[in-house]
Amino acid sequence: MMGRRRRKVVRIPKKRLPKVFLCPKCGREAIRVITVKGSNLATVTCGACGLKDTVQTVPAWAPVDIYSTWADRYYKSENT
């Protein structure tokens, strides 16, 4: 009686949203988004160059959404 070979289980890791982002000022991956529960404000800070700003948010937004709106606003103000 011959036994069958067991198949190797290949697990595909789930892709997760990033928690640290690129800083548009210094170019390092050091931007963190801190949301305050209960209020519609979030703080965006760079750990390398010290860039800091506050952003109005929607409760359903993830840190990626907050970062992208902040980055859009940063680039817009930089060009004017």
N, CA, C and O atoms as a CHARMM CRD file, in Angstrom:
* protein
*
  320
    1    1 MET  N      0.83900  -1.17200   0.00000 PROA 1      0.00000
    2    1 MET  CA     0.00000   0.00000   0.00000 PROA 1      0.00000
    3    1 MET  C      0.88700   1.24000   0.00000 PROA 1      0.00000
    4    1 MET  O      1.75800   1.39900   0.85600 PROA 1      0.00000
    5    2 MET  N      0.65500   2.10100  -0.96000 PROA 2      0.00000
    6    2 MET  CA     1.47600   3.30200  -1.10200 PROA 2      0.00000
    7    2 MET  C      0.75400   4.49200  -0.46800 PROA 2      0.00000
    8    2 MET  O     -0.45000   4.67900  -0.64300 PROA 2      0.00000
    9    3 GLY  N      1.51200   5.27300   0.25800 PROA 3      0.00000
   10    3 GLY  CA     0.93400   6.47600   0.84200 PROA 3      0.00000
   11    3 GLY  C      1.07400   7.67300  -0.09100 PROA 3      0.00000
   12    3 GLY  O      2.01500   7.75100  -0.88200 PROA 3      0.00000
   13    4 ARG  N      0.14300   8.59000   0.00800 PROA 4      0.00000
   14    4 ARG  CA     0.22100   9.78700  -0.82900 PROA 4      0.00000
   15    4 ARG  C      1.10900  10.82300  -0.18600 PROA 4      0.00000
   16    4 ARG  O      1.22500  10.89200   1.03700 PROA 4      0.00000
   17    5 ARG  N      1.73500  11.63000  -1.02300 PROA 5      0.00000
   18    5 ARG  CA     2.52100  12.73700  -0.48300 PROA 5      0.00000
   19    5 ARG  C      1.58900  13.85800  -0.05800 PROA 5      0.00000
   20    5 ARG  O      0.61000  14.17700  -0.73200 PROA 5      0.00000
   21    6 ARG  N      1.92100  14.43300   1.05700 PROA 6      0.00000
   22    6 ARG  CA     1.10600  15.55900   1.54100 PROA 6      0.00000
   23    6 ARG  C      1.47000  16.80100   0.75300 PROA 6      0.00000
   24    6 ARG  O      2.64000  17.04000   0.45400 PROA 6      0.00000
   25    7 ARG  N      0.47500  17.57800   0.42400 PROA 7      0.00000
   26    7 ARG  CA     0.70800  18.83400  -0.28900 PROA 7      0.00000
   27    7 ARG  C      1.18900  19.89400   0.68600 PROA 7      0.00000
   28    7 ARG  O      0.71900  19.98300   1.82100 PROA 7      0.00000
   29    8 LYS  N      2.12700  20.68600   0.22100 PROA 8      0.00000
   30    8 LYS  CA     2.62100  21.79400   1.03300 PROA 8      0.00000
   31    8 LYS  C      1.61300  22.93800   0.94400 PROA 8      0.00000
   32    8 LYS  O      1.22200  23.33700  -0.15300 PROA 8      0.00000
   33    9 VAL  N      1.19500  23.46200   2.08200 PROA 9      0.00000
   34    9 VAL  CA     0.22100  24.54200   2.11500 PROA 9      0.00000
   35    9 VAL  C      0.95600  25.86300   1.90300 PROA 9      0.00000
   36    9 VAL  O      1.83700  26.23300   2.67900 PROA 9      0.00000
   37   10 VAL  N      0.57800  26.55900   0.84800 PROA 10     0.00000
   38   10 VAL  CA     1.18900  27.86000   0.55400 PROA 10     0.00000
   39   10 VAL  C      0.24000  28.92900   1.04500 PROA 10     0.00000
   40   10 VAL  O     -0.88400  29.04400   0.55600 PROA 10     0.00000
   41   11 ARG  N      0.68800  29.71000   2.00900 PROA 11     0.00000
   42   11 ARG  CA    -0.14600  30.78800   2.54100 PROA 11     0.00000
   43   11 ARG  C      0.27000  32.09800   1.91400 PROA 11     0.00000
   44   11 ARG  O      1.45000  32.44900   1.91000 PROA 11     0.00000
   45   12 ILE  N     -0.69700  32.81700   1.38600 PROA 12     0.00000
   46   12 ILE  CA    -0.43500  34.11300   0.78200 PROA 12     0.00000
   47   12 ILE  C     -0.71000  35.18000   1.84100 PROA 12     0.00000
   48   12 ILE  O     -1.83300  35.28300   2.33400 PROA 12     0.00000
   49   13 PRO  N      0.30200  35.97700   2.19600 PROA 13     0.00000
   50   13 PRO  CA     0.08600  36.99600   3.22800 PROA 13     0.00000
   51   13 PRO  C     -0.85100  38.09800   2.72600 PROA 13     0.00000
   52   13 PRO  O     -0.78000  38.51000   1.56800 PROA 13     0.00000
   53   14 LYS  N     -1.72400  38.56400   3.61400 PROA 14     0.00000
   54   14 LYS  CA    -2.64800  39.63700   3.25800 PROA 14     0.00000
   55   14 LYS  C     -1.88600  40.95100   3.20300 PROA 14     0.00000
   56   14 LYS  O     -1.00300  41.20800   4.02200 PROA 14     0.00000
   57   15 LYS  N     -2.23700  41.77100   2.23600 PROA 15     0.00000
   58   15 LYS  CA    -1.59600  43.07600   2.13000 PROA 15     0.00000
   59   15 LYS  C     -2.24500  44.01500   3.13500 PROA 15     0.00000
   60   15 LYS  O     -3.46800  44.08300   3.25200 PROA 15     0.00000
   61   16 ARG  N     -1.40200  44.73000   3.84900 PROA 16     0.00000
   62   16 ARG  CA    -1.89200  45.65400   4.86800 PROA 16     0.00000
   63   16 ARG  C     -1.59100  47.08400   4.45300 PROA 16     0.00000
   64   16 ARG  O     -0.65900  47.34600   3.69300 PROA 16     0.00000
   65   17 LEU  N     -2.39400  47.99600   4.96400 PROA 17     0.00000
   66   17 LEU  CA    -2.17200  49.40900   4.67800 PROA 17     0.00000
   67   17 LEU  C     -0.96600  49.89400   5.47300 PROA 17     0.00000
   68   17 LEU  O     -0.75700  49.45400   6.60400 PROA 17     0.00000
   69   18 PRO  N     -0.17300  50.79100   4.90400 PROA 18     0.00000
   70   18 PRO  CA     1.00800  51.27800   5.61800 PROA 18     0.00000
   71   18 PRO  C      0.64400  52.15400   6.81800 PROA 18     0.00000
   72   18 PRO  O     -0.42500  52.76400   6.85900 PROA 18     0.00000
   73   19 LYS  N      1.54700  52.20200   7.78500 PROA 19     0.00000
   74   19 LYS  CA     1.35200  53.04000   8.96800 PROA 19     0.00000
   75   19 LYS  C      2.36100  54.17500   9.02100 PROA 19     0.00000
   76   19 LYS  O      2.16500  55.14700   9.75100 PROA 19     0.00000
   77   20 VAL  N      3.43700  54.05900   8.25400 PROA 20     0.00000
   78   20 VAL  CA     4.46600  55.10300   8.17500 PROA 20     0.00000
   79   20 VAL  C      4.58400  55.49700   6.70400 PROA 20     0.00000
   80   20 VAL  O      4.59200  54.64400   5.81700 PROA 20     0.00000
   81   21 PHE  N      4.67400  56.80900   6.46200 PROA 21     0.00000
   82   21 PHE  CA     4.62700  57.31800   5.09700 PROA 21     0.00000
   83   21 PHE  C      5.84500  58.17900   4.78600 PROA 21     0.00000
   84   21 PHE  O      6.60600  58.54900   5.68000 PROA 21     0.00000
   85   22 LEU  N      6.01800  58.49200   3.49600 PROA 22     0.00000
   86   22 LEU  CA     7.12600  59.34200   3.04600 PROA 22     0.00000
   87   22 LEU  C      6.85700  60.80100   3.36100 PROA 22     0.00000
   88   22 LEU  O      5.74000  61.28900   3.18800 PROA 22     0.00000
   89   23 CYS  N      7.88200  61.49000   3.82300 PROA 23     0.00000
   90   23 CYS  CA     7.78400  62.91500   4.10900 PROA 23     0.00000
   91   23 CYS  C      8.08600  63.69200   2.82600 PROA 23     0.00000
   92   23 CYS  O      9.12000  63.45200   2.20200 PROA 23     0.00000
   93   24 PRO  N      7.21100  64.61900   2.41500 PROA 24     0.00000
   94   24 PRO  CA     7.47200  65.38300   1.20300 PROA 24     0.00000
   95   24 PRO  C      8.59100  66.41600   1.38100 PROA 24     0.00000
   96   24 PRO  O      9.15900  66.89000   0.39700 PROA 24     0.00000
   97   25 LYS  N      8.90500  66.76100   2.62100 PROA 25     0.00000
   98   25 LYS  CA     9.93500  67.76800   2.88000 PROA 25     0.00000
   99   25 LYS  C     11.33700  67.15400   2.89500 PROA 25     0.00000
  100   25 LYS  O     12.22900  67.63500   2.19500 PROA 25     0.00000
  101   26 CYS  N     11.53800  66.09000   3.69000 PROA 26     0.00000
  102   26 CYS  CA    12.88800  65.52300   3.82700 PROA 26     0.00000
  103   26 CYS  C     13.08500  64.23700   3.01800 PROA 26     0.00000
  104   26 CYS  O     14.22300  63.80400   2.83400 PROA 26     0.00000
  105   27 GLY  N     11.99600  63.61100   2.52800 PROA 27     0.00000
  106   27 GLY  CA    12.11300  62.42400   1.69600 PROA 27     0.00000
  107   27 GLY  C     12.27100  61.10800   2.44300 PROA 27     0.00000
  108   27 GLY  O     12.39600  60.05500   1.81700 PROA 27     0.00000
  109   28 ARG  N     12.26700  61.15100   3.75400 PROA 28     0.00000
  110   28 ARG  CA    12.40400  59.92300   4.54200 PROA 28     0.00000
  111   28 ARG  C     11.03600  59.31800   4.84300 PROA 28     0.00000
  112   28 ARG  O     10.01500  60.00400   4.78800 PROA 28     0.00000
  113   29 GLU  N     11.03000  58.05000   5.15600 PROA 29     0.00000
  114   29 GLU  CA     9.79300  57.38000   5.53500 PROA 29     0.00000
  115   29 GLU  C      9.61900  57.54700   7.03900 PROA 29     0.00000
  116   29 GLU  O      9.96700  56.65900   7.81700 PROA 29     0.00000
  117   30 ALA  N      9.07500  58.69800   7.44100 PROA 30     0.00000
  118   30 ALA  CA     9.01300  59.01600   8.86400 PROA 30     0.00000
  119   30 ALA  C      7.72000  59.73100   9.26900 PROA 30     0.00000
  120   30 ALA  O      7.63000  60.23500  10.38800 PROA 30     0.00000
  121   31 ILE  N      6.72700  59.78700   8.39200 PROA 31     0.00000
  122   31 ILE  CA     5.46600  60.46400   8.70200 PROA 31     0.00000
  123   31 ILE  C      4.53700  59.51100   9.42600 PROA 31     0.00000
  124   31 ILE  O      4.28800  58.39700   8.96500 PROA 31     0.00000
  125   32 ARG  N      4.02500  59.95700  10.56700 PROA 32     0.00000
  126   32 ARG  CA     3.02200  59.20100  11.31900 PROA 32     0.00000
  127   32 ARG  C      1.74400  60.02100  11.40000 PROA 32     0.00000
  128   32 ARG  O      1.77800  61.24600  11.51100 PROA 32     0.00000
  129   33 VAL  N      0.60900  59.31800  11.34100 PROA 33     0.00000
  130   33 VAL  CA    -0.69800  59.96500  11.44300 PROA 33     0.00000
  131   33 VAL  C     -1.32300  59.53200  12.76200 PROA 33     0.00000
  132   33 VAL  O     -1.51500  58.34000  13.00200 PROA 33     0.00000
  133   34 ILE  N     -1.64300  60.50700  13.62200 PROA 34     0.00000
  134   34 ILE  CA    -2.23800  60.22400  14.92600 PROA 34     0.00000
  135   34 ILE  C     -3.63400  60.82300  14.94200 PROA 34     0.00000
  136   34 ILE  O     -3.79800  62.03900  14.84700 PROA 34     0.00000
  137   35 THR  N     -4.64400  59.96100  15.06200 PROA 35     0.00000
  138   35 THR  CA    -6.02700  60.43700  15.11300 PROA 35     0.00000
  139   35 THR  C     -6.49200  60.49600  16.55900 PROA 35     0.00000
  140   35 THR  O     -6.13700  59.64500  17.37400 PROA 35     0.00000
  141   36 VAL  N     -7.28800  61.50700  16.86400 PROA 36     0.00000
  142   36 VAL  CA    -7.83500  61.67500  18.20500 PROA 36     0.00000
  143   36 VAL  C     -9.26800  61.15100  18.18200 PROA 36     0.00000
  144   36 VAL  O    -10.10200  61.65400  17.42900 PROA 36     0.00000
  145   37 LYS  N     -9.55100  60.15300  18.99600 PROA 37     0.00000
  146   37 LYS  CA   -10.89600  59.58100  19.05000 PROA 37     0.00000
  147   37 LYS  C    -11.87700  60.62700  19.56700 PROA 37     0.00000
  148   37 LYS  O    -11.58300  61.36000  20.51100 PROA 37     0.00000
  149   38 GLY  N    -13.04600  60.68400  18.93400 PROA 38     0.00000
  150   38 GLY  CA   -14.08100  61.60700  19.39100 PROA 38     0.00000
  151   38 GLY  C    -14.04800  62.96300  18.71400 PROA 38     0.00000
  152   38 GLY  O    -15.03500  63.69700  18.76400 PROA 38     0.00000
  153   39 SER  N    -12.94000  63.31400  18.08400 PROA 39     0.00000
  154   39 SER  CA   -12.88400  64.59500  17.37200 PROA 39     0.00000
  155   39 SER  C    -12.54000  64.32900  15.91200 PROA 39     0.00000
  156   39 SER  O    -12.05300  63.25400  15.56100 PROA 39     0.00000
  157   40 ASN  N    -12.79700  65.31200  15.07700 PROA 40     0.00000
  158   40 ASN  CA   -12.52100  65.16300  13.64800 PROA 40     0.00000
  159   40 ASN  C    -11.16100  65.73900  13.28600 PROA 40     0.00000
  160   40 ASN  O    -11.00600  66.34500  12.22600 PROA 40     0.00000
  161   41 LEU  N    -10.18100  65.55600  14.15300 PROA 41     0.00000
  162   41 LEU  CA    -8.84100  66.07400  13.90300 PROA 41     0.00000
  163   41 LEU  C     -7.81500  64.95000  13.94000 PROA 41     0.00000
  164   41 LEU  O     -7.94900  63.98200  14.68700 PROA 41     0.00000
  165   42 ALA  N     -6.79100  65.10700  13.11500 PROA 42     0.00000
  166   42 ALA  CA    -5.67700  64.17400  13.11300 PROA 42     0.00000
  167   42 ALA  C     -4.38700  64.97800  13.01800 PROA 42     0.00000
  168   42 ALA  O     -4.35400  66.02300  12.36800 PROA 42     0.00000
  169   43 THR  N     -3.33100  64.50400  13.65800 PROA 43     0.00000
  170   43 THR  CA    -2.03600  65.16100  13.61400 PROA 43     0.00000
  171   43 THR  C     -1.10400  64.35900  12.72700 PROA 43     0.00000
  172   43 THR  O     -0.96200  63.14600  12.88000 PROA 43     0.00000
  173   44 VAL  N     -0.46700  65.06500  11.78900 PROA 44     0.00000
  174   44 VAL  CA     0.49500  64.44500  10.87900 PROA 44     0.00000
  175   44 VAL  C      1.86900  64.98100  11.26900 PROA 44     0.00000
  176   44 VAL  O      2.10500  66.18700  11.19700 PROA 44     0.00000
  177   45 THR  N      2.78700  64.08600  11.68500 PROA 45     0.00000
  178   45 THR  CA     4.10600  64.52500  12.11900 PROA 45     0.00000
  179   45 THR  C      5.20700  63.71100  11.46100 PROA 45     0.00000
  180   45 THR  O      5.04600  62.52100  11.18800 PROA 45     0.00000
  181   46 CYS  N      6.33700  64.38000  11.20900 PROA 46     0.00000
  182   46 CYS  CA     7.51800  63.71300  10.67100 PROA 46     0.00000
  183   46 CYS  C      8.51400  63.54800  11.81200 PROA 46     0.00000
  184   46 CYS  O      8.85600  64.51600  12.49200 PROA 46     0.00000
  185   47 GLY  N      8.96400  62.34800  12.01200 PROA 47     0.00000
  186   47 GLY  CA     9.91800  62.07400  13.08000 PROA 47     0.00000
  187   47 GLY  C     11.33000  62.51400  12.74100 PROA 47     0.00000
  188   47 GLY  O     12.16300  62.64700  13.63700 PROA 47     0.00000
  189   48 ALA  N     11.62000  62.74300  11.46100 PROA 48     0.00000
  190   48 ALA  CA    12.97300  63.11200  11.05200 PROA 48     0.00000
  191   48 ALA  C     13.18200  64.62100  11.03000 PROA 48     0.00000
  192   48 ALA  O     14.11600  65.12500  11.65400 PROA 48     0.00000
  193   49 CYS  N     12.31400  65.35300  10.31100 PROA 49     0.00000
  194   49 CYS  CA    12.54800  66.79100  10.13700 PROA 49     0.00000
  195   49 CYS  C     11.66500  67.65300  11.03300 PROA 49     0.00000
  196   49 CYS  O     11.87000  68.86400  11.10800 PROA 49     0.00000
  197   50 GLY  N     10.68000  67.05300  11.71800 PROA 50     0.00000
  198   50 GLY  CA     9.85200  67.81300  12.64600 PROA 50     0.00000
  199   50 GLY  C      8.65700  68.50900  12.01700 PROA 50     0.00000
  200   50 GLY  O      7.99700  69.30400  12.68700 PROA 50     0.00000
  201   51 LEU  N      8.35800  68.24200  10.77000 PROA 51     0.00000
  202   51 LEU  CA     7.19700  68.81000  10.09900 PROA 51     0.00000
  203   51 LEU  C      5.94100  68.33300  10.81500 PROA 51     0.00000
  204   51 LEU  O      5.79000  67.14200  11.08700 PROA 51     0.00000
  205   52 LYS  N      5.02800  69.27400  11.12200 PROA 52     0.00000
  206   52 LYS  CA     3.84500  68.92400  11.89400 PROA 52     0.00000
  207   52 LYS  C      2.65400  69.71500  11.37400 PROA 52     0.00000
  208   52 LYS  O      2.79000  70.89100  11.03800 PROA 52     0.00000
  209   53 ASP  N      1.48900  69.07900  11.30400 PROA 53     0.00000
  210   53 ASP  CA     0.28700  69.74500  10.83400 PROA 53     0.00000
  211   53 ASP  C     -0.93600  69.02200  11.38200 PROA 53     0.00000
  212   53 ASP  O     -0.87000  67.85300  11.76000 PROA 53     0.00000
  213   54 THR  N     -2.05600  69.74400  11.41700 PROA 54     0.00000
  214   54 THR  CA    -3.32100  69.17500  11.85800 PROA 54     0.00000
  215   54 THR  C     -4.27900  69.15200  10.67700 PROA 54     0.00000
  216   54 THR  O     -4.32000  70.09300   9.88400 PROA 54     0.00000
  217   55 VAL  N     -5.05300  68.06800  10.56200 PROA 55     0.00000
  218   55 VAL  CA    -5.93500  67.87100   9.42200 PROA 55     0.00000
  219   55 VAL  C     -7.34600  67.56800   9.90300 PROA 55     0.00000
  220   55 VAL  O     -7.53300  66.80300  10.85000 PROA 55     0.00000
  221   56 GLN  N     -8.34200  68.16800   9.25200 PROA 56     0.00000
  222   56 GLN  CA    -9.74700  67.82400   9.50500 PROA 56     0.00000
  223   56 GLN  C    -10.01800  66.46600   8.86500 PROA 56     0.00000
  224   56 GLN  O     -9.62100  66.23700   7.72200 PROA 56     0.00000
  225   57 THR  N    -10.68400  65.56600   9.57600 PROA 57     0.00000
  226   57 THR  CA   -10.91200  64.22400   9.05500 PROA 57     0.00000
  227   57 THR  C    -12.38100  63.84500   9.11400 PROA 57     0.00000
  228   57 THR  O    -13.20900  64.56400   9.67300 PROA 57     0.00000
  229   58 VAL  N    -12.68000  62.70300   8.52600 PROA 58     0.00000
  230   58 VAL  CA   -13.99500  62.06100   8.59400 PROA 58     0.00000
  231   58 VAL  C    -13.77500  60.78100   9.39700 PROA 58     0.00000
  232   58 VAL  O    -12.76300  60.10800   9.20200 PROA 58     0.00000
  233   59 PRO  N    -14.69800  60.42800  10.29800 PROA 59     0.00000
  234   59 PRO  CA   -14.47200  59.24000  11.13800 PROA 59     0.00000
  235   59 PRO  C    -14.16200  57.95000  10.37600 PROA 59     0.00000
  236   59 PRO  O    -13.47900  57.07600  10.91100 PROA 59     0.00000
  237   60 ALA  N    -14.64100  57.81300   9.15400 PROA 60     0.00000
  238   60 ALA  CA   -14.42700  56.58000   8.39600 PROA 60     0.00000
  239   60 ALA  C    -13.06000  56.52600   7.71600 PROA 60     0.00000
  240   60 ALA  O    -12.70400  55.49200   7.15000 PROA 60     0.00000
  241   61 TRP  N    -12.29600  57.60000   7.75600 PROA 61     0.00000
  242   61 TRP  CA   -11.00500  57.64900   7.06700 PROA 61     0.00000
  243   61 TRP  C     -9.94600  56.81300   7.77900 PROA 61     0.00000
  244   61 TRP  O     -9.88400  56.77600   9.00800 PROA 61     0.00000
  245   62 ALA  N     -9.12100  56.14900   6.98600 PROA 62     0.00000
  246   62 ALA  CA    -7.95900  55.42000   7.49400 PROA 62     0.00000
  247   62 ALA  C     -6.76300  56.37800   7.47200 PROA 62     0.00000
  248   62 ALA  O     -6.83800  57.42900   6.83500 PROA 62     0.00000
  249   63 PRO  N     -5.66600  56.04100   8.15200 PROA 63     0.00000
  250   63 PRO  CA    -4.48300  56.90600   8.11300 PROA 63     0.00000
  251   63 PRO  C     -3.97400  57.19400   6.70100 PROA 63     0.00000
  252   63 PRO  O     -3.40800  58.26100   6.46000 PROA 63     0.00000
  253   64 VAL  N     -4.16300  56.26400   5.76600 PROA 64     0.00000
  254   64 VAL  CA    -3.74000  56.48500   4.38500 PROA 64     0.00000
  255   64 VAL  C     -4.51800  57.63900   3.76300 PROA 64     0.00000
  256   64 VAL  O     -3.94500  58.46700   3.05500 PROA 64     0.00000
  257   65 ASP  N     -5.81800  57.69300   4.02600 PROA 65     0.00000
  258   65 ASP  CA    -6.65900  58.75900   3.49800 PROA 65     0.00000
  259   65 ASP  C     -6.26200  60.11200   4.07300 PROA 65     0.00000
  260   65 ASP  O     -6.21100  61.11100   3.35600 PROA 65     0.00000
  261   66 ILE  N     -5.98400  60.13500   5.36100 PROA 66     0.00000
  262   66 ILE  CA    -5.58200  61.37900   6.02200 PROA 66     0.00000
  263   66 ILE  C     -4.24800  61.85100   5.45700 PROA 66     0.00000
  264   66 ILE  O     -4.08100  63.03700   5.17300 PROA 66     0.00000
  265   67 TYR  N     -3.29300  60.93200   5.29200 PROA 67     0.00000
  266   67 TYR  CA    -1.99000  61.29400   4.73400 PROA 67     0.00000
  267   67 TYR  C     -2.12700  61.84700   3.32200 PROA 67     0.00000
  268   67 TYR  O     -1.48700  62.84300   2.98400 PROA 67     0.00000
  269   68 SER  N     -2.95300  61.21300   2.49400 PROA 68     0.00000
  270   68 SER  CA    -3.07100  61.65800   1.10200 PROA 68     0.00000
  271   68 SER  C     -3.70000  63.04500   1.01100 PROA 68     0.00000
  272   68 SER  O     -3.27100  63.85700   0.19100 PROA 68     0.00000
  273   69 THR  N     -4.71100  63.33600   1.83700 PROA 69     0.00000
  274   69 THR  CA    -5.29800  64.68100   1.81000 PROA 69     0.00000
  275   69 THR  C     -4.29400  65.70600   2.32300 PROA 69     0.00000
  276   69 THR  O     -4.20300  66.81200   1.78900 PROA 69     0.00000
  277   70 TRP  N     -3.54600  65.34200   3.35200 PROA 70     0.00000
  278   70 TRP  CA    -2.53000  66.25700   3.87100 PROA 70     0.00000
  279   70 TRP  C     -1.43200  66.50000   2.83800 PROA 70     0.00000
  280   70 TRP  O     -1.00500  67.63900   2.65200 PROA 70     0.00000
  281   71 ALA  N     -0.96900  65.44100   2.16200 PROA 71     0.00000
  282   71 ALA  CA     0.08300  65.57400   1.15000 PROA 71     0.00000
  283   71 ALA  C     -0.39100  66.44200  -0.01400 PROA 71     0.00000
  284   71 ALA  O      0.36500  67.27300  -0.51700 PROA 71     0.00000
  285   72 ASP  N     -1.63500  66.25200  -0.44100 PROA 72     0.00000
  286   72 ASP  CA    -2.19100  67.09600  -1.50100 PROA 72     0.00000
  287   72 ASP  C     -2.16400  68.56200  -1.09000 PROA 72     0.00000
  288   72 ASP  O     -1.77400  69.43000  -1.87200 PROA 72     0.00000
  289   73 ARG  N     -2.57800  68.82600   0.13600 PROA 73     0.00000
  290   73 ARG  CA    -2.58800  70.20800   0.64000 PROA 73     0.00000
  291   73 ARG  C     -1.16800  70.76300   0.75100 PROA 73     0.00000
  292   73 ARG  O     -0.93800  71.93500   0.45600 PROA 73     0.00000
  293   74 TYR  N     -0.22200  69.93400   1.17000 PROA 74     0.00000
  294   74 TYR  CA     1.17200  70.36600   1.29900 PROA 74     0.00000
  295   74 TYR  C      1.75000  70.73900  -0.06000 PROA 74     0.00000
  296   74 TYR  O      2.36600  71.79700  -0.19800 PROA 74     0.00000
  297   75 TYR  N      1.56200  69.88400  -1.06700 PROA 75     0.00000
  298   75 TYR  CA     2.09300  70.16000  -2.39800 PROA 75     0.00000
  299   75 TYR  C      1.42300  71.35800  -3.04100 PROA 75     0.00000
  300   75 TYR  O      2.05500  72.11000  -3.78300 PROA 75     0.00000
  301   76 LYS  N      0.13500  71.53500  -2.75500 PROA 76     0.00000
  302   76 LYS  CA    -0.60200  72.67800  -3.30200 PROA 76     0.00000
  303   76 LYS  C     -0.05300  73.98400  -2.73800 PROA 76     0.00000
  304   76 LYS  O      0.13400  74.94500  -3.48400 PROA 76     0.00000
  305   77 SER  N      0.20900  74.03400  -1.42100 PROA 77     0.00000
  306   77 SER  CA     0.73200  75.24200  -0.79900 PROA 77     0.00000
  307   77 SER  C      2.17800  75.49200  -1.18600 PROA 77     0.00000
  308   77 SER  O      2.63200  76.63600  -1.18600 PROA 77     0.00000
  309   78 GLU  N      2.91000  74.42800  -1.51600 PROA 78     0.00000
  310   78 GLU  CA     4.31100  74.56300  -1.90800 PROA 78     0.00000
  311   78 GLU  C      4.42600  75.19100  -3.30600 PROA 78     0.00000
  312   78 GLU  O      5.36800  75.93400  -3.57900 PROA 78     0.00000
  313   79 ASN  N      3.47400  74.89300  -4.17700 PROA 79     0.00000
  314   79 ASN  CA     3.51200  75.40500  -5.53700 PROA 79     0.00000
  315   79 ASN  C      3.03000  76.83200  -5.67800 PROA 79     0.00000
  316   79 ASN  O      3.36100  77.49100  -6.66400 PROA 79     0.00000
  317   80 THR  N      2.25600  77.33400  -4.72200 PROA 80     0.00000
  318   80 THR  CA     1.73200  78.70500  -4.82400 PROA 80     0.00000
  319   80 THR  C      2.61200  79.70400  -4.15100 PROA 80     0.00000
  320   80 THR  O      2.30600  80.89600  -4.15200 PROA 80     0.00000
